[in-house]
Amino acid sequence: MDTEARMDTDTQAFLSLFFSIEGILRRLAGGREEGFARLVARARDHNAVVRRFEQELRAFNELRNMLVHAPLTIPVARPSPEAVRALQRIYDHLTHPQLVLPRFARQVVSLTDDQPFADAIEAMHKTGYSQFPIYRGAAFQGLLTDGLMARWIAARLDHDFARLLEVPLKDVLHQVPERSTVAFVSRRATVAEVREMFESHLRQGRLRLDAVLITETGDPDQPPLGIVTPTDAIAIVAEDAVPPS
């Protein structure tokens, strides 16, 4: 009986997926003929999915080594169906990464920096949105959020509110010490890359990333095609936490 005939179905599926992923990693690493662990280390610099699943890939490499190098008469390890499904998910993410569009394609309500503060309040009331990109012509000026608006009002409680409603949004943006934090990605960016952007801000102790705006090429001065919010980022993380079925 040859080697393949001795393998159970899960083992065959696991090794097939593993070697397919190894080929993908080799291409990402520039075609280098190196060991799997070294390929992961190189590929992680070029791919958010590899970075996301780096620890899982290294663990599966240990299992693969046991499967391939152990004597056939001593089955020291066999992949479980759950391990095969987990590896399949990594393979799917690598071969068909989900893009930010169309998932986060949505109307983005923007305002101009010469509009009065009253227009922002009205837009929030009418749309239920809490984030508004502000432009001067086509040039992006900043992100107006409900939090920024609240801080601006709180610092002016002794002012005439009717007069505050007349203040141009450019002044609101520049009069708040802690401005909103926003990033931009192109329509070809992956969901994994955007998730990583939100996580990076948290890990590095920086200000919370308030939004990621999607434009054609990631240029801030292009019209927004969609937006990813912190709530969306939480949903992405929750999805990845669900075991593959």
Buried (B, 14 or more C-beta within 10 A) or exposed (E): EEEEEEBEEBBBBBBEBBEBBBEBBBEBBEEBEEEBEEBBBBBBEEBBBBBBBBEBBEEBBEBBBBBEEEEEEEBEBBBEEEBBBBBBBBBBBBEEBBBBBEBBEBEBBBBBBEBBBEBBBEBBEEEEBBBBBBBBEEEBBBBBBBBBBEBBBEEBEEEEEEEBBEBBBBBBBEEBEEBBBBBBBBBEBBBBBBBBBBBEBEEEEEEEBBBBBBBEEBEBEBEBBBBBBBEBBEEBEEEBEEEEE
